[in-house]
Amino acid sequence: MFDLERWQEIFETLSKNKLRTFLTGLSVASGIFILVILLGFSEGISNGVKSQFEQDATNKISVWTGVTTKSYKGLNPGRYVQLKNSSFDAIDNQYGDYFEYRTKDYMIWGGAVTFKNESGNYRVRGTMPDNQFIENADIGSGRFINQSDINESKKVAVIGNKVKTDIFKGEDPINQNIQVFGMNFKVVGVFYDPGGDREEGQVYIPLSTAQKVFNQGENIRNMAFTVKMADNFDEAVKRSNAIALGVEQKIKEIHTVAPDDLSAVRVNNTLEQAEKIYSLVATIRAVFWFVGIGTIIAGIVGVGNIMLIIVKERTKEIGIRKALGALPMSIVGMILQEAIFVTMFSGLFGLILGLGLLELVGPQIESDFIKYPQVDFNIAITTVFLLVFAGAIAGFIPAYRAAKIKPIVALRDE
Amino acid sequence: MIQIKDLHKSYHMGSNSLHVLKGINFDVKEGELVSIMGSSGSGKSTLLNILGMLDEADEGQYILDNVPIKNLNEKIAAKYRNEFLGFIFQSFNLINYKSALDNVSMPLYYKGVKRKERTERAMHYLEKVGLAQWSHHLPSELSGGQKQRVAIARALASDPKVLLADEPTGALDTKTSYEVMELIQGINDEGKTILIVTHEDDIAHMTKRIVNLKDGLIIDDSPVEQIRASAHV
């Protein structure tokens, strides 16, 4: 194997049969290349989807209401289901033990927010302290809404980073006053959100304050909870589904909504969605693996086929070599060593090319659903060795058979 | 050098069996130049292949340079071929992607000779057959006669005890044939034992002894007055 003379002989043979060498190499290199790209993108998709879910807590259950579409217990359809503080309390009383965080919100979509001469329209949202964790909001400076803000209905606001850059123009917003619908609010904090501009273009104020200044009494727009995680994912999904169902029934009962009315009360369970998406990602990954392995198998069959043709084409040469005193094993060794060298070299070439492309193009991709495409190097190198090994096996059988042929038969081959 | 006693060989094709050699007896002494003649199907090529250990006899004794050749496995056969024998074929059998020089050094490679020495020795034999300036040409760039001379140089390269030539002039025109025969005679003059299979009378008469085969038996084995090929070139 490490005989220099043998290597010289092999390099000579390879360099004098360039087309053959090139074609063998091409089928191997392209197989590995495609596999690397596929695996890279499946990883990228999985990363992308994961980062989508980082926007909010994944174990979130949120409740929204709309207009009833069915008459129930003498009530007409077309009635708006108005959630109240009491609805929230009822849910929290019943399921509170399972909840980690809880919030109820009242929000106004285009609220005019002004600082000095700058102003803009932002979503103004009355909320509870726990919302920071439900929304995965990060406090950049200052603090979030706290319980004493709620208790005393303070006129304080926590603004998103986008609001800060839009209307503060580089000034430190903390302890400055902003006007919301002409009312003064003191900025106590700035937050960042993985959801980006859409989430950061918000102003949070205490819920109790919002209910007062917008004359909403006990009204709330929606509520959200996060469920304590169970030990394993399936368990968590099961529990969270059960709670979501219970919450929906409870709200419908309180507000006298038909149990089969789909639009009046909507309960959104992120964990269930997460599970669906994750299983989708797993499916995509499995498909990519399948295609990748199919490509590799095609590569192996290609190498095997080429080896078969090479041996056939060289039958006479093998006869000549044997007549000149070549040992059968040296014939097998020669063909195998050639096959291994070519598959190894071109496999690594395809690997480097694939990794290089991912490295180069990966960061350029600006899609929400593909992020950081990359390949586990160990997996990639393993597939190369697998291909080399399979190529060697594929080459060994015809080579062994050729070495067994009597030289007289091989020489007669035209 | 070669002793053969009661050699038999049959080929089996399906249910048919073809008895090709039906008891061959003959000896070749060192330094002889023998031609084996016979019409096609007489068994002459089979005999040569058995002598060359490319094929094995069913029955009988074959002793080459006092070594009994029997029950050969591939490994030993390869070793003996490399050590004892040099082959010259009708269709030259050069490796077409290797230069003349590399073709000639091939048996030395299998003998385990180092590259530098291999090249020197191969060059020496190429000079001997008069093709030194063609050493880096591929077989496809050489004429038939030149190819056969490269093949002869290759057969000589490992310095074998016996040269076996199967119709060495079969693919060549008369003039080239005589040139090749002149070379073979020259090699014989230096003491090398050579066996030639041929069906051409004029070629046979350029050897020192003609063995005539018919239907798998020797019908005539007699020395002849050697005609020097140089007289015809």
Boltz contact constraints between the chains, C-beta under 6 A:
constraints:
  - contact:
      token1: [A, 16]
      token2: [B, 97]
      max_distance: 6.0
  - contact:
      token1: [A, 317]
      token2: [B, 95]
      max_distance: 6.0
  - contact:
      token1: [A, 320]
      token2: [B, 93]
      max_distance: 6.0
  - contact:
      token1: [A, 323]
      token2: [B, 87]
      max_distance: 6.0
  - contact:
      token1: [A, 324]
      token2: [B, 106]
      max_distance: 6.0
  - contact:
      token1: [A, 324]
      token2: [B, 107]
      max_distance: 6.0
  - contact:
      token1: [A, 324]
      token2: [B, 110]
      max_distance: 6.0
  - contact:
      token1: [A, 325]
      token2: [B, 78]
      max_distance: 6.0
  - contact:
      token1: [A, 325]
      token2: [B, 81]
      max_distance: 6.0
  - contact:
      token1: [A, 325]
      token2: [B, 82]
      max_distance: 6.0
  - contact:
      token1: [A, 325]
      token2: [B, 107]
      max_distance: 6.0
  - contact:
      token1: [A, 325]
      token2: [B, 110]
      max_distance: 6.0
  - contact:
      token1: [A, 326]
      token2: [B, 110]
      max_distance: 6.0
  - contact:
      token1: [A, 327]
      token2: [B, 75]
      max_distance: 6.0
  - contact:
      token1: [A, 327]
      token2: [B, 78]
      max_distance: 6.0
  - contact:
      token1: [A, 328]
      token2: [B, 74]
      max_distance: 6.0
  - contact:
      token1: [A, 407]
      token2: [B, 54]
      max_distance: 6.0
  - contact:
      token1: [A, 408]
      token2: [B, 49]
      max_distance: 6.0
  - contact:
      token1: [A, 408]
      token2: [B, 54]
      max_distance: 6.0
  - contact:
      token1: [A, 408]
      token2: [B, 55]
      max_distance: 6.0
